[in-house]
Amino acid sequence: MISLSLPAFMMGGPVRIGLGILLIAVGIRSLVKHHLNGWKVDPTASHAPQLREG
């Protein structure tokens, strides 16, 4: 049991860090893409004031 759980625990760290970096990168990318598309299509979009207020 211990010999099986230790490798899984050791591998869990890098995997979680990698997934976290991927999620953060995808999130930033989608936010930037959303903002760029919003400004290109409609600078006075309704979501702009909501983001400022929130």
Secondary structure by P-SEA (a helix, b strand, c coil): caaaaaaaaaaaaaaaaaaaaaaaaaaaaaaaaaaaaaaaccccccaaaaaaac
